[in-house]
Amino acid sequence: MNTLNKSIIKKVDCIRLYVADLESGLSFYKDKLGLALLWRSEDEAGLGLADDVTEIVLHTEPKKPEIDLKVDQVDEATALIEEAGGKIVAGPFEIKIGQCVVISDPWNNELILLDSSKGLLATNTEGHVIGNLPKD
């Protein structure tokens, strides 16, 4: 158990939403709703909310919407969740910024946990991803 009574979940990192094509998704969320483009790749784009650090991530893979939760370290969080009665559904596996794991709680709610152990995304002036920022 987490004996420190300190939350292993630090924040909602992003809400991932499917769009049929990235340009029409950006037209709606960025141009019409006013979200700020933070980064983009060929099939994804991260958009910033005005008063929150949570991103809206548009992607072109047909999937259901998901909420990604930020943790300090995926391995540590996974161990604590398993100890508490949760299960690993997929992973851990590498993502652009670090590690990710899909877990389920005792009621079969899936949670996506990720860390930024590789560093946040670095972008050029147009917002295209060009690598990772160095870790602190």
Backbone hydrogen bonds, N-H to C=O, Kabsch-Sander energy under -0.5 kcal/mol:
donor,donor_aa,acceptor,acceptor_aa,energy
3,T,1,M,-1.5
5,N,2,N,-1.3
10,K,8,I,-0.6
10,K,70,K,-3.1
11,K,70,K,-0.9
13,D,11,K,-0.7
13,D,68,D,-2.2
14,C,68,D,-1.3
15,I,55,E,-2.4
16,R,14,C,-0.5
16,R,66,E,-2.8
17,L,57,V,-2.8
19,V,59,H,-2.3
25,G,21,D,-1.9
26,L,22,L,-2.8
27,S,23,E,-2.2
28,F,24,S,-1.9
29,Y,25,G,-2.8
30,K,26,L,-2.0
31,D,26,L,-1.8
32,K,27,S,-1.6
33,L,28,F,-1.6
34,G,30,K,-1.0
35,L,29,Y,-2.3
36,A,48,G,-1.6
38,L,36,A,-0.5
38,L,46,G,-3.1
39,W,46,G,-1.4
40,R,127,G,-1.9
41,S,44,E,-3.0
45,A,58,L,-1.9
46,G,39,W,-2.5
47,L,56,I,-2.7
48,G,36,A,-3.1
49,L,54,T,-0.9
52,D,49,L,-0.7
55,E,13,D,-2.1
56,I,47,L,-2.4
57,V,15,I,-2.3
57,V,55,E,-0.6
58,L,45,A,-2.6
58,L,56,I,-0.6
59,H,17,L,-2.2
60,T,43,D,-1.6
63,K,61,E,-1.0
66,E,16,R,-1.5
68,D,14,C,-2.7
68,D,66,E,-0.5
69,L,112,I,-3.3
70,K,11,K,-2.8
71,V,114,L,-2.5
72,D,8,I,-0.5
77,A,73,Q,-2.4
78,T,74,V,-2.9
79,A,75,D,-2.1
80,L,76,E,-2.0
81,I,77,A,-2.4
82,E,78,T,-2.6
83,E,79,A,-2.4
84,A,80,L,-1.6
85,G,82,E,-1.3
86,G,81,I,-3.1
87,K,104,S,-2.4
89,V,102,V,-3.4
90,A,102,V,-1.9
93,F,100,C,-2.6
95,I,98,G,-2.5
98,G,95,I,-0.6
100,C,93,F,-2.4
101,V,113,L,-2.1
102,V,90,A,-2.9
103,I,101,V,-0.6
103,I,111,L,-2.7
104,S,87,K,-2.8
105,D,109,N,-2.0
108,N,105,D,-2.2
110,E,108,N,-0.6
111,L,103,I,-2.9
112,I,67,I,-1.0
113,L,101,V,-2.7
113,L,111,L,-0.6
114,L,69,L,-2.3
115,D,99,Q,-2.1
118,K,97,I,-3.0
119,G,97,I,-0.9
119,G,116,S,-1.3
122,A,131,G,-2.8
124,N,128,H,-2.0
127,G,124,N,-2.0
129,V,40,R,-2.4
130,I,122,A,-2.9
131,G,122,A,-1.0
133,L,120,L,-3.8
